[in-house]
Structures are given as structure tokens and as C-alpha cells.
Amino acid sequence: MLNLVDIATEPLEDYLPLITREQADELRELADKLRNRRILHVNATPYGGGVSELLRSALALQRGMGLNVDWRVISGETRFFEVTKRFHNALQGAPYDLPDEDRETYLLQNHFNAHEFEHGYDLVVIHDPQPVPLLHMHGRGDAKWVWRCHIDTSEPNETVLDFLKPYIDEYDALVFTLDKFVPEKLRDHHIALIPPGIDPLSPKNFDLTPEQCRRIMAWVGIDTERPVMTQVSRFDPWKDPLGVIRIFQKARKQVPGLQLALLGSMALDDPEAWDLMAEIRKETDGDDDILVATNLTGIGNMEVNVFQRDSDVVVQKSIREGFGLIVSETLWKGTAMVAGNTGGIPIQMPHGTGGYLVDPHDEDSMAERVTELLNDRELRTRLGKAGREVVRENFLITRYVIDELRLLADLAEK
């Protein structure tokens, strides 16, 4: 069988102080509709990225409401994940001619995973391009199947999209984060638009005291008496960590003593990240004001929480971005940001809230905005506070679960 991921149970009652009575009532009503259904989510990795974090929190809450929900991950060796990372990049617009050997690797591993697929679910949600052919290769049985695309497919590589389309066409519904991400070739499907949400009760997001933050920052090597600029993300070219280093170098000229923390996440399904990390290490070698650390070197959810909460400015220099949970996580903590004006980031940072949206290719402007925020504590505080309210109203995990369960209940009734 596909590998089963352990899921916690988070009671709805724990979230009640953060949501409206109407939201709580709708969650209970939707849970009642799905009480006797078996639900399965399938993706490529149990850790190291926004999708896994989203699943871990959303499914814990669903279990806390009494739903029978499982999470399984596909298997694959390095060659398979190298191919699927090329698929991922291509669907975000990167050039790629999809050679025959890559097609064969992709289909062969999906055949294996389909053979390992367990029967007996009523609703199956497949996440992102890695396991798309599972429905075709396994057969739908009596289940309704949903494909959830978490990436920016507004300008996809047509070769890859055309290759995947026959498999996608078999799904009962498709989920995207934004309408502009829906390719024209897929618009005749049942489409649902569901932006992600963050879990305010998770270790990455729950409240910490200033003293706890200070101690943890010092423990990982940050001078707490000097300003800190941070980016938290996978080590991925689309997040442009090398560009973040250049912005830091520009800003440091105006803000003496500035430190940079590049916190990366190494995911099971992203072998490309190792090559990029080597480039980052080479670029930052000998600069004591730059901290480069990952989940493999002691940076876990608690440390990320601290850096998002206690940094003076957080940057998200995404060139393409499906949503960017990192943005809502940071704004929830009241920390101001300078972020790329791309993908799902702008809906999290409406004008006058959260910080500044900048063309991610304009590094001079990004450095200027970083410098402006570093030199104006009152401005940082005001923008950060407004950003937290946007997240509270729109981007908590409870709203995400409502949207998802609404879709699943609708499919179950049909």
C-alpha cells in the first residue's frame, strides 16, 4: 500500500476563539454530511513544503471533527523526483521538451504506485502533478476523485500540460488557488477555487514570548542586538535565494550591522534543492552576517516561528508562487514583509497591509523597500498589524477546511 502518514487529532473547540459562530456551525454541518465517507489525500512528500504543512493541519482538524480521513504518499526514487520537479517547473512556465525517457520514468513509477493503491475510499484528493495518472491507472471504483493543483499554472509549458491533460480530464473536479491559474484547456471542468490557509495553533504559528524568541535567535547564532532580514522558503530557483543575498548586500550598505537568515526546507520530492544549496553555500562562504540553515540542520517549526516573529523584515522574493503560506504565516505574527508581486502573494497583502509588493526582478526597488522598513519601526508595526487582520479574516486553516469540505460534500451528494 502507499505509505500512510500519521495525523494528529485537533478538536474544533480549540479554534473557536479565533473564528465566527457561523464558521463553526458550517464546519459542524459539513462534517455531519461527510461523517460516513472515507476520504483519502495523496501527495509526494510528508514534510518539507507548503502542501505537506497544509495537509497536516487540515486533516488533523477534520479528524477532530470525527471524519474518517487518511493521508498517503507515493513512492519514488531520485530519478522519478528529478522528472517530476521538471514537470513542476514546466507547469510554472519553464522550458522543457519532455523527452521519451522522462515520460517513461514518470508513467512507470505511477503504474507502480497505482498497483499499491488501497481500495475502499469514497473521496480521493490527489495533490499536484506527481501522482496525476493514479486515477487512470488504478480505476475510479465507486469514488469521486479531485485533483488539487497548488502551483501557478497561469502560463504552463504546453507540452507538459498536453501530456497530463488526458489524465486530468478523468477527474470529477479540479481545485486551483486562483482563477488566473486555471489553464484555458481545463476550464470546461468542474473548477473550485480554494486558497490555502495557515494553522494558528501549530508549532510554527502559536504565540511565543519575546524572551523565548530572543533565546532561540541567539542559540542559532543571531546577534539579537542587530537588525535581521529573513527569507524562509524551499531552496528553489523560483524563490530566488541568490537574489535575496544580492538584496541583502544592497540593504546592508544603508543599514550597517544588518544580518541575513536564509532558512530553507529540504523536501523529499525536490532533489534540485541540493544543487541550489551548494550554490548558496559558495556565495555566502566567509560572510559571518549570513546564516544559512535548513530543516536538516536543526531549523524546525519552532525556529521558523521565531524568525518570522522576531525578524525586523521578512522577504519573499518569489518569481512564481502558487500561494506562499510563508506570507500568511509571517503576517499572522505581525511582521512586515517585502514580497514579490506574483501568484497568490498579492491576495494576502492588499494595498496598505502587511508590507510592500515589488516586482521580484527589480532588486534595487526591493532593497529600497527593505531599507525603508528597517529604518522605520512605526511603519513596520502598522503594516504588520494590518497584515495580521487580513490573515485572521481570510487565510486561517478553518476557512480552508470549510471550502474543501464544501466541495467534497457536494461531490458526495452527486
C-alpha positions, -999 to +999 in steps of 0.1 A: +000+000+000+010+036-003+028+049+028+004+061+054+013+094+072+004+097+109-021+125+115-028+142+148-064+150+160-072+187+167-106+194+182-127+221+166-132+236+201-096+247+201-102+270+172-135+286+184-118+317+199-104+326+165-134+321+142-170+332+140-200+313+152-212+310+116-179+293+106-181+269+135-217+260+126-208+254+090-178+232+099-201+210+121-228+208+093-203+198+067-187+172+089-221+157+095-226+154+058-193+135+054-194+115+086-198+081+069-174+087+040-138+075+037-116+103+024-080+100+012-054+126+003-024+116-018+008+137-024+045+132-029+061+140+005+051+141+042+074+170+050+094+199+036+069+221+018+036+240+020+014+212+007+025+188+035+021+215+061-014+223+048-024+186+048-010+180+083-031+208+098-063+205+077-066+167+082-059+170+119-089+193+122-111+171+101-102+141+123-110+163+153-145+167+138-149+129+135-141+125+098-125+093+085-097+108+066-063+094+056-031+108+041-008+086+020+024+095+000+036+079-032+070+063-035+097+071-060+135+071-064+156+101-072+152+098-109+114+100-106+115+131-084+140+147-108+115+142-136+085+154-115+105+185-105+109+193-142+072+188-146+066+212-117+089+239-132+074+234-167+039+239-154+051+272-139+064+282-174+099+268-176+111+255-210+112+217-212+108+194-242+096+163-222+119+136-237+107+100-240+128+087-212+112+112-188+077+101-199+087+065-193+101+072-158+070+092-148+045+066-161+063+036-148+065+049-113+029+059-113+020+024-125+038+010-095+020+034-071-013+026-087-007-011-080-001-002-044-032+019-041-057+008-015-093+004-024-124+014-004-123+052-003-153+073-012-135+105-020-099+108-032-079+141-034-047+139-055-022+168-050+000+183-077+015+167-108+035+139-093+006+114-089-019+127-116-021+094-135-032+074-104-069+077-113-064+064-148-041+036-138-059+025-107-095+030-118-120+052-100-141+024-084-170+040-066-150+070-055-152+106-066-117+120-075-103+155-071-071+169-085-057+198-064-031+219-081-011+241-057+012+258-082+010+288-106-002+273-139-012+306-154+014+302-182+021+265-184+045+247-207+020+234-233+040+202-240+037+190-204+001+202-200-009+184-231+008+152-218-010+154-185-044+166-198-059+132-207-052+120-171-066+153-156-097+150-178-108+120-158-112+138-125-146+148-111-133+182-100-102+204-102-090+228-075-068+258-080-058+286-058-068+315-081-089+318-113-059+331-133-041+298-126-067+277-144-054+269-179-078+276-208-076+239-218-091+228-184-118+254-180-146+230-191-141+210-159-158+214-125-135+240-111-132+251-074-110+280-063-096+274-028-067+294-014-047+277+013-047+288+050-024+286+080-029+268+113-027+294+141-023+266+167+006+248+150+041+250+165+051+272+135+024+298+144+014+297+180+024+326+203+058+329+218+072+353+243+098+379+234+122+362+258+117+328+241+123+344+207+155+361+219+169+329+234+162+308+203+176+335+179+208+337+200+210+299+201+212+295+163+238+323+160+220+356+155+232+387+173+199+399+189+213+434+193+215+439+155+187+440+128+177+408+110+163+403+075+149+368+068+136+346+039+120+313+047+114+290+018+123+259+000+157+262-018+141+266-052+151+288-081+115+302-082+121+315-046+154+331-058+175+328-026+206+341-046+186+372-054+178+376-017+216+376-010+220+404-035+192+424-019+208+420+015+241+432+002+225+463-011+205+470+020+235+464+043+252+494+028+224+516+042+218+496+074+252+488+090+251+456+111+223+440+091+221+402+093+205+378+068+189+345+077+182+322+047+161+293+061+155+266+036+134+235+036+147+203+020+118+182+007+117+145-001+105+152-037+129+180-046+164+168-054+171+200-072+173+218-039+207+202-030+224+218-061+210+252-052+220+249-016+256+243-028+254+275-048+241+294-018+269+280+004+295+291-021+280+325-024+279+331+013+311+315+024+331+338+047+303+362+054+296+359+091+265+381+088+246+355+068+230+324+084+221+295+060+202+267+077+176+241+069+153+215+085+182+191+082+205+213+104+182+220+133+157+245+119+123+232+127+088+247+130+097+264+163+128+281+149+108+293+118+081+307+141+108+327+159+124+341+128+091+351+113+081+367+146+113+384+157+130+394+124+128+431+116+118+424+080+109+392+062+114+389+024+097+366+000+114+371-034+093+346-053+094+349-091+064+325-094+043+315-064+012+293-062+002+309-029+031+311-004+019+300+030+051+317+043+034+351+037+003+344+058+025+328+085+047+359+087+018+384+086-001+364+113+029+373+136+026+410+128+059+411+109+062+434+079+073+420+046+087+429+012+074+403-013+073+396-049+042+408-066+033+375-082+010+345-079-010+342-048+010+367-027-010+398-036-043+385-022-026+381+011-011+416+011-038+441-001-025+476-005-017+492+028-014+459+047+015+436+055+043+455+038+053+461+002+047+442-031+075+447-056+084+433-090+107+404-079+130+412-108+136+447-096+162+441-069+170+478-064+134+485-055+132+455-032+164+467-014+150+502-011+118+489+005+137+466+029+158+496+039+127+518+044+111+493+067+143+486+086+147+524+093+110+529+104+098+508+133+065+525+135+058+518+098+068+481+103+044+478+132+015+494+115+018+474+083+023+442+102-007+447+124-029+453+094-015+422+077-024+400+107-061+411+104-062+402+067-049+367+076-074+364+105-103+372+082-093+352+051-064+328+055-068+306+086-070+268+082-106+268+093-117+287+062-097+264+040-113+233+056-148+249+051-141+254+014-126+219+009-154+201+028-180+220+009-166+207-024-163+171-011-198+172+003-211+184-030-194+156-049-205+130-024-242+141-028-239+138-065 
